[in-house]
Amino acid sequence: MDNEPDWQHYRSFLAVLEEGSLSAAARSLGLAQPTLGRHVELLEAALGTTLFTRSPTGLAATDAAEALRPFVQSMRATAQAIERHAHAVRHTVAGTVRLGVSEVIGIEVVPTILASFRQACPGVVVELVLSDRNQDLLQRDVDVAVRMVAPVQEALLARRIGAIELGLHAHPSYLERRGEPRQMHDLTSHDLVGFDQALPYIRRMSAGLPPWRREMFALRSDSNMAQLAAMRSGLGIGFCQVPLAAREPALVRVLPTMALPLECWVVMHGDLRGQGACKALFDALVKGLLAYLA
């Protein structure tokens, strides 16, 4: 055969064979009758044989057409099996999902969410990437991410969780030793824990608030987990997520009027919404983080 017919031509041929006329076959497939007739003509030309002859009752199948029937029926069964398998793959909650999360959320909040997710979806393996820098979802550095800034790429599927409040906290042992600050000016006589480099998101969050500068800090670190560990050890006063501190009896909030909003979003590439494992993890993160904020 010089021009090998595609599956659509065989599908149209089988419909005519089973329905007995072009009009009935066209209705069953949702095609225009001329289109279906063209498919049969192309198949006959490719095979070099006549498949139907006209009769008073419609189209009569030739011996060649009847000989082809079991083979084309097998092709249809195979095509249907492929479609069922593809549908199952799209909706099966199994596979590997790479999740990008900031340090504090990834260590302090997400593990509890993942524990419940694992029970509900035991077929999913999660690769957890901890970084306070945004991984590129468009380049598939990660599949799903929890971001602390609003996404700007239109290709991303995003759900805003809300603004996590950041407040100043300290360990009770530190407050017993040094006393509790009553006003902002009192912080000048306290040991403070803060950043080493003022990254863009820090500058955005702290805009409009009283100064919180690098030279003020007794401990400087760009690791938010290191800052949290220092606060828990009683080293000094620093910023902590209020919902996290509420679950942590060893931290006490001070100067509650000094607060910073930290945006929280769950995002993934829009092309992954049809993949069961990615969508299931996305939904679990949204539910778990909304509960965390509540």
Buried (B, 14 or more C-beta within 10 A) or exposed (E): EEEEBEEBBBBBBBBBBEBBBBBBBBBEBEBEBEEBBBBBEBBBBBBEBEBBEEEEEBBEBBEBBEEBBEEBBEBBEEEEEEEEEEEEEEEEBEBEBBBBBBBBBBBBBBEEBBEEBBEEBEEBEBEBEBBBEBBEBEEEBBBBBBBBBEBEEEEBBBBEBBEBBBBBBBBEEBBEEBEBBEEBEBBEEBBBBBBBEBEEBBEEBBEEEEEBEEEBBBBBBBBBBBBBBBBBEBBBBBBBBBBBBEEBEBBBBBBEEBBBEBBBBBBBBBEBEEBBBBBBBBEBBBBBBBEBBE
